[in-house]
Amino acid sequence: MKILIIAAHPDDELMGVGGTILKHVKKRDKVYILMLTKSENEEEALNKKEKMRKIHKSLGIEKTYFLDLPTTKLDTFPQKDINDKISEKIKLIEPEIVYTHHRRDLNSDHRIAFNATLVATRPANCNVKKLLSYEVPSSTEWSFSKSFNPNSFVEISDFLSEKIELMKIYDDELKDYPHPRSLKALEIFARARGTIVGVDAAETFMIIFEKM
């Protein structure tokens, strides 16, 4: 099975879907990542891309695609252009399952990514069987909206420690506890999500559509 993770920024993919990616790879699914943005500072962009490649190799990612749009500035581009760029990659990869950002995240890049993915995965236009949105700590919950109501839980008990270790590579994105982007908070968050469905740790998603 082919899986596509759409992420606006480096670290979104690991914080939101890291454990689920590891679980997909263990099941021998082929996982692809589409990274939408990069820093406009070239040195910073190269440094982040190097960290990303290291993490994605450890995750077992089949291939990472980069759109290299400027971070925090997706709203300066026509929405159709972003829709078309994502549509092009979906046609190339032909995934059966797509994970993308939540529609009401605090971060505007995340919201634009969701809207573009929704257009690109219109059931009449592609063979995507399932579209899910994921949550990113310090973005999804800080919208102070109750709109993220998970209806899909993936147990990541066997993968949580590896996810936390890989997050250390994104050291420039980490904060001190109790910030949501601290290693301790990320672990607490996963374990709290797990308690909802009676498992040790989980990542949660909203199913946007599913074709049976």
Secondary structure, DSSP 8 states (H G I E B T S, - for coil): -EEEEEESSTTHHHHHHHHHHHHHHHTT-EEEEEEEEE-SSHHHHHHHHHHHHHHHHHHT-SEEEEEEEETT-GGGS-HHHHHHHHHHHHHHH--SEEEE--TT-SSHHHHHHHHHHHHHT-TTT----EEEEE--TTTSGGG--TT----EEEE-TTTHHHHHHHHTTSGGG---TTSTTSHHHHHHHHHHHHHHTTSS-EEEEEEEEE--
